[in-house]
């Protein structure tokens, strides 16, 4: 059964993904999601807490991989804070995060 599941596309092209990631870190300075500067010197694991640092740098795909975006296409990748990237998810939750959603009923009772 494990052979039936596709692997992580970001890891399938590891060398190319590392190249794109390095370019994103070298070329961009602000988070592509919130617009604030990203401190690239922060380590992924916060030494004080031993937990992942929410303000650490990460690479966000504009068109998420889960929706068919390429993890190795440079125009599809941008710099983001780790926390901003996690909260954005695959973009499907953006409407729910903005506020309540009006329910539309198919039948009038």
Number of C-alpha atoms within 10 A of each C-alpha: 4 6 6 6 7 8 10 9 14 15 12 12 12 12 12 15 19 14 12 20 20 12 15 20 17 11 10 14 18 17 23 21 16 11 12 12 15 21 14 16 8 14 13 17 13 14 11 7 8 9 10 14 18 17 20 19 25 23 21 27 23 17 16 17 17 12 10 8 14 19 25 21 12 15 13 16 22 23 27 29 27 21 16 18 22 13 14 15 14 17 14 11 11 12 10 9 11 8 8 8 9 6 6 6 7 6 5 4 4
